[in-house]
Amino acid sequence: MQKIFLTITLVFSLAAIRAQETVLPAKEQKGSYYLTNATIHVGNGQVISKGTIKVTNGKIEAVGNNISIPIEAAVTDLQGQDLYPGLILPNSSLGLVEISAVRATQDVREIGELNPSVRSIVAYNSDSKVINTLRSNGILLANVVPQGNFVAGSSSVVQLDAWNWEDAAYSTDAGMHVYMPSLLPRPSMGGRGGGFGGFGGGPAAGDPVKEGLEKIEGLKTFFREARVYHQIASPAKTNLKFEAVRALLEKKQRLYVHANTVRQILVALDFVKEFDVDMVIVGGSESYQVADLLRQHRVSVILQQPHSLPTATDDDVDQPYKTAAQLQKAGVLFAISDDDSQTRGRNLAFNAGTAAAYGLGKEEALAAITLNAARIMGVADKTGSIEVGKDANLVVSNGDLLDMRSSNVTAAYIQGRKIDLTDKHKLLNDRFEQKYELKGKKGF
Amino acid sequence: MGSIRIFCTLLILLSTRLLLAQATFPENGVADPRSGYYALLHATLVKEAGTILTDATLVIKDGRIVAVGTGLPAPAGAVPLDCKGKFIYPSFIDLYADYGIPSAAAATRGGGGFDFLRPSQLESTQKGPYGWNQALRSDVQAHTQFAADDAKAKALRELGFGAVLSHVRDGIARGTGVAVTLANEKENLIIIKEKASAHYSFNKGSSQQSYPSSMMGSIALLRQTFLDAQWYKTQPAEEGLNLTLKSWNENQSLPQIFEAGDKWNVLRADRIGDEFGVQYIIKAGQTEYQRIADMKATKASFILPLNFPAAQDVEDPAEARFVALNDMKHWELAPTGPAAFEKAGIPFCLTTADLSNVSAFTRNLQKAREYGLSDAAALEALTRTPARMLGIDDKVGSLEVGKLANFLVTNGPLFNEKTLLLQNWIQGIKYTIKEDAAAANGSYQLIVNTASGKETYQLEMKSTSSATVYAKDTLLSKFSFDGKQVKISFAPAPVRQRPAMSDSTRRSGGPGGPARFMGAMEQPLPASATRLSGISNGTEWNGVGTDSLGNPLTWTATLVKLSTAPAMDSAKKKEMPSLGNVIYPFVAFGWDQGNQPKLETILIRNATVWTNESEGVLKETDVLLKGGKIAAVGKNLADPTARVIDGTGKHVTPGIIDEHSHIAAASINEGGQSVTSEVRIADNLNPDDINIYRQLSGGVTTSHILHGSANTIGGQTQLIKLRWGAGDEELKFMGWPGQIKFALGENVKRSSSPLGNNRYPDTRMGVEQILVDAFTRAKDYQRAWATYETDRKAFETAKNKKGLTAPLAPRRDLELDALVEILEKKRFITCHSYVQSEINSAMEVANRMGYTVNTFTHILEGYKVADKMKEHGSFASTFSDWWAYKMEVEDAIPYNAAIMQKVGLTVAINSDDAEMARRLNQEAAKIVKYGGVTEEQALKMVTLNPAIMLHVDDKVGSLRVGKDADVVLWSDHPLSIYAKSLYTIVDGTVYFDRVHDEQLQQQIEVERLRLVRKMNGEKRAGAPTIPAQPSYQLMHTCHDHGHSHGLLVIDNDETIQK
């Protein structure tokens, strides 16, 4: 019975002839159902084989091996498939950028250097064609992050099955984003040497370290003034920028500092020391060099892109793949993101898989895109693991989700709602499989 | 007022009086003819390196040498000059100066390449009957622009130079150079040779014309110009007068000097010369020592700049972190450059070029000596070699009768660190460089005439800046003597304890010198010191001064006894510093010389073997590699000579082949025109790219280096094997029929340019027209050559040639040659493409014109037109899952590869990205996930299938006996994310070995630490340092999408945006 149900679902989602416009957000889940016979990857490191979970009114009501199932209950036998918490993309321009080379489709970077009042959530396009392609790879939540030259604004976590941004909002304005000045001298281009393929011009004018530090001092001054402003009951003149950092300075919002180098990270520690904020380093390609200090200061890290080249020619060729394991070993709370502008985030699980290939445990790698990501974003009370009381954000894969060789997402649930895994790509595939009469063909 | 002005004018006249008379110039006043007849006697005279005369006489007259020999008496009429204890050498020659030439207008931007974001300048802005390209300036003649400039001449004279070659350092062809002396005389008289040389470079300089916008474009332009100039000799009517080509031809008889700038450019320059029978003299850069054997093989003579990198301040680990090993090694090894040339027996001369301040020349020459350059070679490189290179050795370069009287007078052996260059004579005119003031060292009796009578002191002059003055006791004193002016001040030493040394009394020795500490003699003098100032009149000094009370006084010092000068030890040199090794390539993970990987016989035992042949995947199977080929695949293989690798639990696959890569090249995009089929990636490979090694670590063995997508018909591509450490030629995949890059769509119509586009095409309609036009021209060209060949044969075989004229060959056009090769199926297209309309149009044009689009690369909408592609006979090379980064990939889907494969196309998965290239096995795995091809089919998409579309499947792509031993041993299933390459083997040579890689990492750490400490040591010893320079890398891309290259990489596109 359950098997037939599963098969029908699969066939339906692939064979349906319609545009993505008719892929509807699922209705609110009411009542209870059971998913049985699953290898449950809880997200906290634990694995339950042949496990069952009970979902009631969108929440996980029970997880384990010994759950009694009423005879008339709605049950889906997962036939030994792997069940994962919904993956979380921790740093993304999803819904803010449709096509990066087309300016008209970009809503991610506002003008100016001090934009704390800018909010990503209000521009989030829940009908972006990219969203459904992420769901197909198990990504069910994303942190939608504004970009900028310095203080870019606040991010919100969204769930990826919604009619509009209000419905999508999962945790609104939970993070304030600062993009650190590079603090690294850039070479000047040109010079007369060979003419091509070289810098030759010596160091560029100006001192980027000094300029960067001055900029950061300016931000600290802003925070100090904001703090005083916040103590005034009714200020004569409203300052929206000061207002915008109230939650941050009251520790109700996290500070995401986009930084890669050791120097950038060390300078950012000032924010923790002076303003006692909860800080997250985003990027963190060099974070492994200061892992102990990060743990000591309770700073967490979002590794933006493990699938990256090493920073320096002298580095271990696999350094970006190994950074996650080094943070894990040092006890730093970290998440893994996929910031790739070509694949648009859908390889999140494979970035984690690579970290698993280079020293991270597989369940630790999973935590980096589920529970630990949720912790960093402050939504671990609602999602990130398959634990009682949390939203039923679930992914079913017929094979190891972290390895592209075996990843095969067959079903997904957001807040208990079984979502439609059709996406633009599957529809176009379907269209042309029909054109060439390829159904069921395995190739030559 | 009036008299003052006249006085000033007189002064100027006196100081710039011309010593050489010129007959046609009228004299303003009374003539003062002189012949400058001098005899320098009793000198140690070095006629040329290796020929030393003692007690020599040098007689000069009218600016020339009239006699030279041992013990000759001064002829009557010659002014005798006693040079006892002095040394005489030929003056130096610098072949790469821009002395007397107005500096070229600086290019507003350089270094980048094709600019996607700006409109083009398609035509030359030079007015007049010149050639089409503004960077070709063969018509420029330096001697017509030359204007003597004594301020600059003086700086060079002070270094010992007497003659230089100047040219206009601007453009790819730079016209002729002029050889001049550095005498402060009229231009008419100091030009040694008006057209002494012809000059070239790869740098288009001030030209703003878009073409060429790449290294390979510069090379192609040179190549085509050689051909055009040949053709121009036939006086083709359709060309009219072309002064550029005319001068190009005229300049060919001169010494040809090419400014290369680094080791690979040296080889590039030499090759283009070889192609047309020209041996360039090469102006080098700093890195040639890194490939000295290759430099030797060019058979070129070199002009070496003495420009060495400064030590960086790497005391802050956070800054040292970003300074790459190769930059630190280069800092350490660059001064070995001249010695390396000497040791290799390569002729070279030395130049002040590239020094931001020429005064560093002497210091750097000392450094080169310290690092092994012999004095004889240094002298040769500064005198006879440059004279011979230029063919002016009948005038300069040695001290022989009849040559110009260009010579140096020193007080010791020339290169000895303490030796002073006293005079630099040029064309018989003496230029005093330094007085040998120290020759006055000795004891003097100092008599001070004060109002109260004579006071007598003893003065012991120790050096030009130090002397001790005594009365009864030693006095505190300060002293300076410049050979003419003397300054002495002294006061009684205070009777108190000397204060402890404080920081403020410490002063650094300034750049180059070690920190010095003030001694007792240098303690500040009290205000009441006696101060004397005077003039040396030889053995007696006379002057005035003030005593301790401020009363005026006069004084006289008389020489009592000269000190005996300490013998100069010419043989004593600083000890050769201990140095690291040159590595191949010169970047981290390069091999030490002698430690390069070698061809081995290798037996991999008991592995799962993915053959890509009909045998499929074989379990528990052995693979034997021998002689660089696959020798056997089977069970229980044995070879006693083999290195055995246990493959139990592991997988063997053919090496990965990347159909679309942009690594290992100096430039990628020549976008200066819409059709640039004449440019060749092969001309500008870069074996130093770290990404070669990184990709080996991901199992890649062969990469197809493509031209970018800046234009519809791009350049010729190059297939390489990842032979890490090899030279640029050795990287090439031998026996490969060439390919060429085409491109369609947004990039070629320059959709990303915010300032608009003025280069045709601007639409996909125009792209089609570019293709139609190019191939129409190619076919006409093909026919014209066929007709010519027929006529030529007819002419040659005709018995009676009366009334017949030999047919004229059409102009060779390298752009059309490449297109004809396509029509003749000798060259294959790989075409950047995205949307179905452009793909179908490209095939339709090809069908009409009679060629095939061999490969569509990117081809993200290939799934929409796979049936048509199959019919046309195209291959498809695509990405697994990229999309939505630009408008034309809006409909890209990850099922693309699988659909095309199922329709019957041969499909490859490529990287187009230096990062993803090392995970291509995983990208192939995604085609199983998206579209359900079999695992074997998926693996073929990154091995056999690209080999097929590159027409090398007879050599690589599968594990068939006899094919190249390009093999990867994986730790796990090769399509799994958990698989790592343990060994990547190319031609039976292990280029990547994961265990060895770990050792290399440790070695890199050790070497970095050594160099950081060494730099820090130099800094502490007072050597000048510059702030740490992060070692950025320039990465070439085809400007199509973003990349994850890390924070020290500047994508080529990005440099242009800045």
Interface residues (C-beta under 8 A of the other chain):
Chain A: E98 I99 S100 A101 V102 K129 V130 T133 S182 L184 P185 R186 P187 M189 G190 G191 R192 G193 G194 G195 F196 G197 G198 F199 G200 G201 P203 N260 T261 V262 R263 S285 E286 Q289 Q305 H307 S308 L309 P310 T311 A312 T313 D314 D316 V317 D318 P320 D339 D340 S341 Q342 T343 R344 R346 N347 F350 G353 T354 A356 A357 L402 D403 M404 R405 S406 S407 N408 K424 H425 K426 L428 N429 F432 E433 Y436 L438 K441 K442 G443 F444
Chain B: A107 R109 G110 G111 G112 G113 R169 S201 F202 N203 K204 G205 S214 M215 S218 A260 G261 D262 N265 G285 A318 R321 F322 A324 L325 N326 V587 A588 F589 A666 S667 N684 N686 I690 N691 Y693 R694 S697 E746 S751 S752 Y863 K864 A866 D867 F879 D881 W882 W883 A884 Y885 K886 M887 E890 D891 I893 P894 Y895 A898 I899 Q901 K902 V903 G904 A914 E915 M916 R918 R919 Q922 A925 K926 V928 K929 Y930 G931 G932 V933 T934 E935 Q937 H973 L975 S976 I977 Y978 A979 K980 D997 Q1001 I1004 R1008 I1026 P1027 Q1029 P1030 S1031 Y1032 Q1033 L1034 H1036 H1041 G1042 S1044 H1045 G1046 L1047 L1048 V1049 I1050 T1055 K1058
